[in-house]
Amino acid sequence: MKQLTPEDKKKLLSYAFWDKNVDENQLYDLIIGKIETLPFLDKKLILCRLLSTYDWYTLIKLIPNKILKEALTDDVLDRLYPKELKEKYKYARGILFK
């Protein structure tokens, strides 16, 4: 599986947040765990948006495992719509993080 460069990741993050005035470098720093918060954007909201925007294979290249585990918590998954999407990620969590 081809890995994404930091620039590729920043581009994907900016596409996911096209409607928000947020710096892609700050989003990247949050996703790699360098920072914990962003002004005016909740980390759980950011993770939820990514889960709703990208397919599974893109997500596992975009988000490090430590942050992916956080993205698959009930606090984040409960924000997803439709219900089937939430169930899909709960199943993935069960397989990956037993």
Backbone as XML, in Angstrom:
<?xml version="1.0"?>
<chain id="A" units="angstrom">
  <residue number="1" name="MET">
    <atom name="N" x="0.847" y="-1.175" z="0.000"/>
    <atom name="CA" x="0.000" y="0.000" z="0.000"/>
    <atom name="C" x="0.896" y="1.242" z="0.000"/>
  </residue>
  <residue number="2" name="LYS">
    <atom name="N" x="0.668" y="2.115" z="-0.934"/>
    <atom name="CA" x="1.463" y="3.341" z="-1.060"/>
    <atom name="C" x="1.169" y="4.279" z="0.115"/>
  </residue>
  <residue number="3" name="GLN">
    <atom name="N" x="2.238" y="4.732" z="0.761"/>
    <atom name="CA" x="2.099" y="5.669" z="1.868"/>
    <atom name="C" x="1.885" y="7.086" z="1.336"/>
  </residue>
  <residue number="4" name="LEU">
    <atom name="N" x="1.224" y="7.892" z="2.138"/>
    <atom name="CA" x="1.004" y="9.291" z="1.780"/>
    <atom name="C" x="2.127" y="10.148" z="2.339"/>
  </residue>
  <residue number="5" name="THR">
    <atom name="N" x="2.568" y="11.111" z="1.566"/>
    <atom name="CA" x="3.547" y="12.073" z="2.063"/>
    <atom name="C" x="2.821" y="13.067" z="2.968"/>
  </residue>
  <residue number="6" name="PRO">
    <atom name="N" x="3.567" y="13.783" z="3.806"/>
    <atom name="CA" x="2.914" y="14.820" z="4.613"/>
    <atom name="C" x="2.137" y="15.826" z="3.759"/>
  </residue>
  <residue number="7" name="GLU">
    <atom name="N" x="2.669" y="16.162" z="2.589"/>
    <atom name="CA" x="1.961" y="17.107" z="1.712"/>
    <atom name="C" x="0.657" y="16.512" z="1.189"/>
  </residue>
  <residue number="8" name="ASP">
    <atom name="N" x="0.676" y="15.222" z="0.857"/>
    <atom name="CA" x="-0.557" y="14.543" z="0.428"/>
    <atom name="C" x="-1.597" y="14.566" z="1.546"/>
  </residue>
  <residue number="9" name="LYS">
    <atom name="N" x="-1.138" y="14.306" z="2.764"/>
    <atom name="CA" x="-2.051" y="14.297" z="3.910"/>
    <atom name="C" x="-2.653" y="15.681" z="4.138"/>
  </residue>
  <residue number="10" name="LYS">
    <atom name="N" x="-1.831" y="16.701" z="4.037"/>
    <atom name="CA" x="-2.324" y="18.069" z="4.220"/>
    <atom name="C" x="-3.363" y="18.418" z="3.163"/>
  </residue>
  <residue number="11" name="LYS">
    <atom name="N" x="-3.132" y="17.967" z="1.945"/>
    <atom name="CA" x="-4.079" y="18.230" z="0.865"/>
    <atom name="C" x="-5.421" y="17.541" z="1.153"/>
  </residue>
  <residue number="12" name="LEU">
    <atom name="N" x="-5.380" y="16.285" z="1.584"/>
    <atom name="CA" x="-6.612" y="15.563" z="1.922"/>
    <atom name="C" x="-7.352" y="16.234" z="3.080"/>
  </residue>
  <residue number="13" name="LEU">
    <atom name="N" x="-6.600" y="16.692" z="4.064"/>
    <atom name="CA" x="-7.220" y="17.384" z="5.198"/>
    <atom name="C" x="-7.882" y="18.680" z="4.750"/>
  </residue>
  <residue number="14" name="SER">
    <atom name="N" x="-7.217" y="19.418" z="3.881"/>
    <atom name="CA" x="-7.815" y="20.675" z="3.409"/>
    <atom name="C" x="-9.068" y="20.408" z="2.580"/>
  </residue>
  <residue number="15" name="TYR">
    <atom name="N" x="-9.093" y="19.320" z="1.812"/>
    <atom name="CA" x="-10.296" y="18.964" z="1.045"/>
    <atom name="C" x="-11.459" y="18.631" z="1.977"/>
  </residue>
  <residue number="16" name="ALA">
    <atom name="N" x="-11.166" y="17.935" z="3.062"/>
    <atom name="CA" x="-12.225" y="17.542" z="3.998"/>
    <atom name="C" x="-12.808" y="18.755" z="4.725"/>
  </residue>
  <residue number="17" name="PHE">
    <atom name="N" x="-12.014" y="19.798" z="4.870"/>
    <atom name="CA" x="-12.459" y="20.990" z="5.597"/>
    <atom name="C" x="-12.507" y="22.211" z="4.683"/>
  </residue>
  <residue number="18" name="TRP">
    <atom name="N" x="-12.960" y="22.002" z="3.471"/>
    <atom name="CA" x="-13.042" y="23.073" z="2.481"/>
    <atom name="C" x="-13.940" y="24.217" z="2.937"/>
  </residue>
  <residue number="19" name="ASP">
    <atom name="N" x="-14.905" y="23.922" z="3.805"/>
    <atom name="CA" x="-15.877" y="24.927" z="4.232"/>
    <atom name="C" x="-15.485" y="25.631" z="5.526"/>
  </residue>
  <residue number="20" name="LYS">
    <atom name="N" x="-14.332" y="25.310" z="6.069"/>
    <atom name="CA" x="-13.857" y="25.919" z="7.315"/>
    <atom name="C" x="-12.583" y="26.703" z="7.039"/>
  </residue>
  <residue number="21" name="ASN">
    <atom name="N" x="-12.428" y="27.781" z="7.767"/>
    <atom name="CA" x="-11.217" y="28.585" z="7.650"/>
    <atom name="C" x="-10.199" y="28.058" z="8.663"/>
  </residue>
  <residue number="22" name="VAL">
    <atom name="N" x="-9.503" y="27.004" z="8.268"/>
    <atom name="CA" x="-8.543" y="26.370" z="9.169"/>
    <atom name="C" x="-7.265" y="26.049" z="8.397"/>
  </residue>
  <residue number="23" name="ASP">
    <atom name="N" x="-6.150" y="26.232" z="9.048"/>
    <atom name="CA" x="-4.841" y="26.001" z="8.441"/>
    <atom name="C" x="-4.587" y="24.501" z="8.308"/>
  </residue>
  <residue number="24" name="GLU">
    <atom name="N" x="-4.249" y="24.059" z="7.117"/>
    <atom name="CA" x="-4.006" y="22.628" z="6.886"/>
    <atom name="C" x="-2.818" y="22.117" z="7.690"/>
  </residue>
  <residue number="25" name="ASN">
    <atom name="N" x="-1.852" y="22.991" z="7.987"/>
    <atom name="CA" x="-0.708" y="22.583" z="8.806"/>
    <atom name="C" x="-1.137" y="22.281" z="10.236"/>
  </residue>
  <residue number="26" name="GLN">
    <atom name="N" x="-2.077" y="23.075" z="10.753"/>
    <atom name="CA" x="-2.595" y="22.817" z="12.094"/>
    <atom name="C" x="-3.408" y="21.524" z="12.120"/>
  </residue>
  <residue number="27" name="LEU">
    <atom name="N" x="-4.207" y="21.293" z="11.096"/>
    <atom name="CA" x="-4.956" y="20.036" z="11.005"/>
    <atom name="C" x="-3.992" y="18.852" z="10.970"/>
  </residue>
  <residue number="28" name="TYR">
    <atom name="N" x="-2.953" y="18.977" z="10.193"/>
    <atom name="CA" x="-1.956" y="17.908" z="10.096"/>
    <atom name="C" x="-1.298" y="17.658" z="11.452"/>
  </residue>
  <residue number="29" name="ASP">
    <atom name="N" x="-0.907" y="18.734" z="12.135"/>
    <atom name="CA" x="-0.282" y="18.589" z="13.455"/>
    <atom name="C" x="-1.219" y="17.899" z="14.440"/>
  </residue>
  <residue number="30" name="LEU">
    <atom name="N" x="-2.497" y="18.178" z="14.340"/>
    <atom name="CA" x="-3.472" y="17.533" z="15.215"/>
    <atom name="C" x="-3.594" y="16.048" z="14.869"/>
  </residue>
  <residue number="31" name="ILE">
    <atom name="N" x="-3.654" y="15.731" z="13.603"/>
    <atom name="CA" x="-3.835" y="14.349" z="13.160"/>
    <atom name="C" x="-2.622" y="13.480" z="13.499"/>
  </residue>
  <residue number="32" name="ILE">
    <atom name="N" x="-1.437" y="14.043" z="13.488"/>
    <atom name="CA" x="-0.255" y="13.239" z="13.821"/>
    <atom name="C" x="0.032" y="13.251" z="15.323"/>
  </residue>
  <residue number="33" name="GLY">
    <atom name="N" x="-0.766" y="13.991" z="16.091"/>
    <atom name="CA" x="-0.612" y="13.994" z="17.539"/>
    <atom name="C" x="0.359" y="15.022" z="18.078"/>
  </residue>
  <residue number="34" name="LYS">
    <atom name="N" x="0.806" y="15.932" z="17.237"/>
    <atom name="CA" x="1.759" y="16.963" z="17.663"/>
    <atom name="C" x="1.083" y="18.006" z="18.556"/>
  </residue>
  <residue number="35" name="ILE">
    <atom name="N" x="-0.188" y="18.313" z="18.264"/>
    <atom name="CA" x="-0.978" y="19.207" z="19.111"/>
    <atom name="C" x="-2.285" y="18.500" z="19.463"/>
  </residue>
  <residue number="36" name="GLU">
    <atom name="N" x="-2.935" y="18.959" z="20.520"/>
    <atom name="CA" x="-4.159" y="18.303" z="20.995"/>
    <atom name="C" x="-5.442" y="19.034" z="20.618"/>
  </residue>
  <residue number="37" name="THR">
    <atom name="N" x="-5.368" y="20.337" z="20.404"/>
    <atom name="CA" x="-6.585" y="21.102" z="20.130"/>
    <atom name="C" x="-6.347" y="22.145" z="19.047"/>
  </residue>
  <residue number="38" name="LEU">
    <atom name="N" x="-7.446" y="22.586" z="18.480"/>
    <atom name="CA" x="-7.447" y="23.704" z="17.541"/>
    <atom name="C" x="-8.504" y="24.699" z="18.004"/>
  </residue>
  <residue number="39" name="PRO">
    <atom name="N" x="-8.243" y="25.989" z="17.824"/>
    <atom name="CA" x="-9.267" y="26.963" z="18.202"/>
    <atom name="C" x="-10.526" y="26.780" z="17.349"/>
  </residue>
  <residue number="40" name="PHE">
    <atom name="N" x="-11.650" y="26.772" z="17.992"/>
    <atom name="CA" x="-12.966" y="26.723" z="17.335"/>
    <atom name="C" x="-13.297" y="25.393" z="16.664"/>
  </residue>
  <residue number="41" name="LEU">
    <atom name="N" x="-12.420" y="24.397" z="16.760"/>
    <atom name="CA" x="-12.723" y="23.084" z="16.189"/>
    <atom name="C" x="-12.428" y="22.001" z="17.219"/>
  </residue>
  <residue number="42" name="ASP">
    <atom name="N" x="-13.429" y="21.227" z="17.520"/>
    <atom name="CA" x="-13.310" y="20.112" z="18.442"/>
    <atom name="C" x="-12.610" y="18.944" z="17.739"/>
  </residue>
  <residue number="43" name="LYS">
    <atom name="N" x="-11.674" y="18.303" z="18.415"/>
    <atom name="CA" x="-10.937" y="17.180" z="17.821"/>
    <atom name="C" x="-11.884" y="16.057" z="17.406"/>
  </residue>
  <residue number="44" name="LYS">
    <atom name="N" x="-12.905" y="15.819" z="18.209"/>
    <atom name="CA" x="-13.869" y="14.765" z="17.882"/>
    <atom name="C" x="-14.631" y="15.103" z="16.604"/>
  </residue>
  <residue number="45" name="LEU">
    <atom name="N" x="-14.931" y="16.372" z="16.419"/>
    <atom name="CA" x="-15.595" y="16.812" z="15.190"/>
    <atom name="C" x="-14.685" y="16.594" z="13.977"/>
  </residue>
  <residue number="46" name="ILE">
    <atom name="N" x="-13.422" y="16.888" z="14.141"/>
    <atom name="CA" x="-12.459" y="16.699" z="13.058"/>
    <atom name="C" x="-12.370" y="15.226" z="12.681"/>
  </residue>
  <residue number="47" name="LEU">
    <atom name="N" x="-12.257" y="14.371" z="13.680"/>
    <atom name="CA" x="-12.174" y="12.935" z="13.417"/>
    <atom name="C" x="-13.456" y="12.415" z="12.785"/>
  </residue>
  <residue number="48" name="CYS">
    <atom name="N" x="-14.585" y="12.892" z="13.256"/>
    <atom name="CA" x="-15.881" y="12.499" z="12.694"/>
    <atom name="C" x="-15.971" y="12.911" z="11.227"/>
  </residue>
  <residue number="49" name="ARG">
    <atom name="N" x="-15.537" y="14.106" z="10.921"/>
    <atom name="CA" x="-15.568" y="14.584" z="9.535"/>
    <atom name="C" x="-14.705" y="13.701" z="8.642"/>
  </residue>
  <residue number="50" name="LEU">
    <atom name="N" x="-13.538" y="13.326" z="9.137"/>
    <atom name="CA" x="-12.663" y="12.470" z="8.336"/>
    <atom name="C" x="-13.282" y="11.095" z="8.117"/>
  </residue>
  <residue number="51" name="LEU">
    <atom name="N" x="-13.886" y="10.529" z="9.156"/>
    <atom name="CA" x="-14.542" y="9.227" z="9.022"/>
    <atom name="C" x="-15.701" y="9.290" z="8.035"/>
  </residue>
  <residue number="52" name="SER">
    <atom name="N" x="-16.363" y="10.422" z="7.979"/>
    <atom name="CA" x="-17.508" y="10.591" z="7.080"/>
    <atom name="C" x="-17.091" y="10.908" z="5.645"/>
  </residue>
  <residue number="53" name="THR">
    <atom name="N" x="-15.885" y="11.414" z="5.480"/>
    <atom name="CA" x="-15.445" y="11.888" z="4.172"/>
    <atom name="C" x="-14.681" y="10.840" z="3.364"/>
  </residue>
  <residue number="54" name="TYR">
    <atom name="N" x="-13.780" y="10.139" z="4.021"/>
    <atom name="CA" x="-12.867" y="9.257" z="3.292"/>
    <atom name="C" x="-13.162" y="7.779" z="3.507"/>
  </residue>
  <residue number="55" name="ASP">
    <atom name="N" x="-12.755" y="6.979" z="2.521"/>
    <atom name="CA" x="-12.916" y="5.531" z="2.641"/>
    <atom name="C" x="-11.878" y="4.979" z="3.623"/>
  </residue>
  <residue number="56" name="TRP">
    <atom name="N" x="-12.096" y="3.753" z="4.033"/>
    <atom name="CA" x="-11.266" y="3.124" z="5.058"/>
    <atom name="C" x="-9.785" y="3.099" z="4.676"/>
  </residue>
  <residue number="57" name="TYR">
    <atom name="N" x="-9.472" y="2.771" z="3.444"/>
    <atom name="CA" x="-8.073" y="2.644" z="3.031"/>
    <atom name="C" x="-7.350" y="3.990" z="3.026"/>
  </residue>
  <residue number="58" name="THR">
    <atom name="N" x="-8.054" y="5.035" z="2.706"/>
    <atom name="CA" x="-7.470" y="6.376" z="2.792"/>
    <atom name="C" x="-7.252" y="6.753" z="4.250"/>
  </residue>
  <residue number="59" name="LEU">
    <atom name="N" x="-8.222" y="6.437" z="5.097"/>
    <atom name="CA" x="-8.106" y="6.766" z="6.521"/>
    <atom name="C" x="-6.900" y="6.104" z="7.171"/>
  </residue>
  <residue number="60" name="ILE">
    <atom name="N" x="-6.662" y="4.837" z="6.865"/>
    <atom name="CA" x="-5.537" y="4.164" z="7.529"/>
    <atom name="C" x="-4.184" y="4.675" z="7.027"/>
  </residue>
  <residue number="61" name="LYS">
    <atom name="N" x="-4.160" y="5.307" z="5.866"/>
    <atom name="CA" x="-2.931" y="5.955" z="5.397"/>
    <atom name="C" x="-2.811" y="7.378" z="5.946"/>
  </residue>
  <residue number="62" name="LEU">
    <atom name="N" x="-3.941" y="7.998" z="6.216"/>
    <atom name="CA" x="-3.973" y="9.395" z="6.651"/>
    <atom name="C" x="-3.768" y="9.556" z="8.154"/>
  </residue>
  <residue number="63" name="ILE">
    <atom name="N" x="-4.363" y="8.670" z="8.929"/>
    <atom name="CA" x="-4.384" y="8.819" z="10.385"/>
    <atom name="C" x="-3.486" y="7.770" z="11.034"/>
  </residue>
  <residue number="64" name="PRO">
    <atom name="N" x="-2.526" y="8.187" z="11.883"/>
    <atom name="CA" x="-1.685" y="7.210" z="12.596"/>
    <atom name="C" x="-2.545" y="6.318" z="13.510"/>
  </residue>
  <residue number="65" name="ASN">
    <atom name="N" x="-2.051" y="5.106" z="13.788"/>
    <atom name="CA" x="-2.823" y="4.138" z="14.574"/>
    <atom name="C" x="-3.294" y="4.674" z="15.920"/>
  </residue>
  <residue number="66" name="LYS">
    <atom name="N" x="-2.438" y="5.409" z="16.611"/>
    <atom name="CA" x="-2.811" y="5.945" z="17.927"/>
    <atom name="C" x="-4.030" y="6.861" z="17.807"/>
  </residue>
  <residue number="67" name="ILE">
    <atom name="N" x="-4.032" y="7.716" z="16.810"/>
    <atom name="CA" x="-5.144" y="8.645" z="16.606"/>
    <atom name="C" x="-6.340" y="7.907" z="16.011"/>
  </residue>
  <residue number="68" name="LEU">
    <atom name="N" x="-6.086" y="6.907" z="15.176"/>
    <atom name="CA" x="-7.178" y="6.115" z="14.609"/>
    <atom name="C" x="-7.951" y="5.403" z="15.712"/>
  </residue>
  <residue number="69" name="LYS">
    <atom name="N" x="-7.231" y="4.907" z="16.695"/>
    <atom name="CA" x="-7.889" y="4.258" z="17.840"/>
    <atom name="C" x="-8.803" y="5.255" z="18.548"/>
  </residue>
  <residue number="70" name="GLU">
    <atom name="N" x="-8.341" y="6.483" z="18.695"/>
    <atom name="CA" x="-9.154" y="7.546" z="19.296"/>
    <atom name="C" x="-10.354" y="7.884" z="18.409"/>
  </residue>
  <residue number="71" name="ALA">
    <atom name="N" x="-10.152" y="7.855" z="17.096"/>
    <atom name="CA" x="-11.240" y="8.164" z="16.158"/>
    <atom name="C" x="-12.347" y="7.120" z="16.209"/>
  </residue>
  <residue number="72" name="LEU">
    <atom name="N" x="-12.012" y="5.915" z="16.644"/>
    <atom name="CA" x="-12.996" y="4.834" z="16.675"/>
    <atom name="C" x="-13.633" y="4.640" z="18.052"/>
  </residue>
  <residue number="73" name="THR">
    <atom name="N" x="-13.502" y="5.642" z="18.926"/>
    <atom name="CA" x="-14.169" y="5.573" z="20.227"/>
    <atom name="C" x="-15.646" y="5.912" z="20.065"/>
  </residue>
  <residue number="74" name="ASP">
    <atom name="N" x="-16.440" y="5.495" z="21.044"/>
    <atom name="CA" x="-17.878" y="5.765" z="20.989"/>
    <atom name="C" x="-18.183" y="7.260" z="20.940"/>
  </residue>
  <residue number="75" name="ASP">
    <atom name="N" x="-17.359" y="8.082" z="21.620"/>
    <atom name="CA" x="-17.585" y="9.536" z="21.606"/>
    <atom name="C" x="-17.581" y="10.102" z="20.187"/>
  </residue>
  <residue number="76" name="VAL">
    <atom name="N" x="-16.725" y="9.564" z="19.347"/>
    <atom name="CA" x="-16.652" y="10.024" z="17.956"/>
    <atom name="C" x="-17.697" y="9.313" z="17.104"/>
  </residue>
  <residue number="77" name="LEU">
    <atom name="N" x="-17.780" y="8.009" z="17.238"/>
    <atom name="CA" x="-18.687" y="7.228" z="16.387"/>
    <atom name="C" x="-20.153" y="7.586" z="16.602"/>
  </residue>
  <residue number="78" name="ASP">
    <atom name="N" x="-20.512" y="7.984" z="17.806"/>
    <atom name="CA" x="-21.907" y="8.351" z="18.071"/>
    <atom name="C" x="-22.344" y="9.594" z="17.301"/>
  </residue>
  <residue number="79" name="ARG">
    <atom name="N" x="-21.406" y="10.332" z="16.758"/>
    <atom name="CA" x="-21.723" y="11.529" z="15.969"/>
    <atom name="C" x="-21.951" y="11.222" z="14.487"/>
  </residue>
  <residue number="80" name="LEU">
    <atom name="N" x="-21.637" y="10.002" z="14.083"/>
    <atom name="CA" x="-21.729" y="9.646" z="12.659"/>
    <atom name="C" x="-23.158" y="9.383" z="12.222"/>
  </residue>
  <residue number="81" name="TYR">
    <atom name="N" x="-23.407" y="9.697" z="10.963"/>
    <atom name="CA" x="-24.678" y="9.417" z="10.325"/>
    <atom name="C" x="-24.353" y="8.964" z="8.915"/>
  </residue>
  <residue number="82" name="PRO">
    <atom name="N" x="-24.977" y="7.994" z="8.382"/>
    <atom name="CA" x="-26.080" y="7.187" z="8.886"/>
    <atom name="C" x="-25.601" y="6.105" z="9.864"/>
  </residue>
  <residue number="83" name="LYS">
    <atom name="N" x="-26.551" y="5.444" z="10.459"/>
    <atom name="CA" x="-26.276" y="4.430" z="11.473"/>
    <atom name="C" x="-25.371" y="3.328" z="10.924"/>
  </residue>
  <residue number="84" name="GLU">
    <atom name="N" x="-25.544" y="2.975" z="9.664"/>
    <atom name="CA" x="-24.746" y="1.913" z="9.054"/>
    <atom name="C" x="-23.256" y="2.263" z="9.046"/>
  </residue>
  <residue number="85" name="LEU">
    <atom name="N" x="-22.948" y="3.537" z="8.861"/>
    <atom name="CA" x="-21.557" y="3.975" z="8.876"/>
    <atom name="C" x="-20.963" y="3.782" z="10.270"/>
  </residue>
  <residue number="86" name="LYS">
    <atom name="N" x="-21.731" y="4.152" z="11.274"/>
    <atom name="CA" x="-21.309" y="3.971" z="12.658"/>
    <atom name="C" x="-21.046" y="2.486" z="12.941"/>
  </residue>
  <residue number="87" name="GLU">
    <atom name="N" x="-21.944" y="1.627" z="12.504"/>
    <atom name="CA" x="-21.797" y="0.188" z="12.736"/>
    <atom name="C" x="-20.573" y="-0.371" z="12.014"/>
  </residue>
  <residue number="88" name="LYS">
    <atom name="N" x="-20.303" y="0.123" z="10.824"/>
    <atom name="CA" x="-19.136" y="-0.318" z="10.055"/>
    <atom name="C" x="-17.850" y="-0.030" z="10.828"/>
  </residue>
  <residue number="89" name="TYR">
    <atom name="N" x="-17.754" y="1.170" z="11.392"/>
    <atom name="CA" x="-16.547" y="1.530" z="12.129"/>
    <atom name="C" x="-16.465" y="0.826" z="13.475"/>
  </residue>
  <residue number="90" name="LYS">
    <atom name="N" x="-17.584" y="0.539" z="14.102"/>
    <atom name="CA" x="-17.557" y="-0.243" z="15.344"/>
    <atom name="C" x="-17.048" y="-1.656" z="15.062"/>
  </residue>
  <residue number="91" name="TYR">
    <atom name="N" x="-17.454" y="-2.213" z="13.946"/>
    <atom name="CA" x="-16.970" y="-3.533" z="13.545"/>
    <atom name="C" x="-15.456" y="-3.490" z="13.309"/>
  </residue>
  <residue number="92" name="ALA">
    <atom name="N" x="-14.991" y="-2.480" z="12.600"/>
    <atom name="CA" x="-13.552" y="-2.332" z="12.336"/>
    <atom name="C" x="-12.781" y="-2.186" z="13.644"/>
  </residue>
  <residue number="93" name="ARG">
    <atom name="N" x="-13.314" y="-1.419" z="14.573"/>
    <atom name="CA" x="-12.667" y="-1.244" z="15.878"/>
    <atom name="C" x="-12.540" y="-2.589" z="16.587"/>
  </residue>
  <residue number="94" name="GLY">
    <atom name="N" x="-13.602" y="-3.375" z="16.542"/>
    <atom name="CA" x="-13.576" y="-4.684" z="17.182"/>
    <atom name="C" x="-12.521" y="-5.609" z="16.600"/>
  </residue>
  <residue number="95" name="ILE">
    <atom name="N" x="-12.313" y="-5.522" z="15.312"/>
    <atom name="CA" x="-11.302" y="-6.351" z="14.651"/>
    <atom name="C" x="-9.885" y="-5.845" z="14.957"/>
  </residue>
  <residue number="96" name="LEU">
    <atom name="N" x="-9.698" y="-4.541" z="14.878"/>
    <atom name="CA" x="-8.358" y="-3.966" z="15.010"/>
    <atom name="C" x="-7.847" y="-3.860" z="16.435"/>
  </residue>
  <residue number="97" name="PHE">
    <atom name="N" x="-8.713" y="-3.521" z="17.353"/>
    <atom name="CA" x="-8.263" y="-3.179" z="18.707"/>
    <atom name="C" x="-8.914" y="-4.063" z="19.761"/>
  </residue>
  <residue number="98" name="LYS">
    <atom name="N" x="-8.798" y="-5.370" z="19.589"/>
    <atom name="CA" x="-9.365" y="-6.322" z="20.558"/>
    <atom name="C" x="-8.675" y="-6.208" z="21.883"/>
  </residue>
</chain>
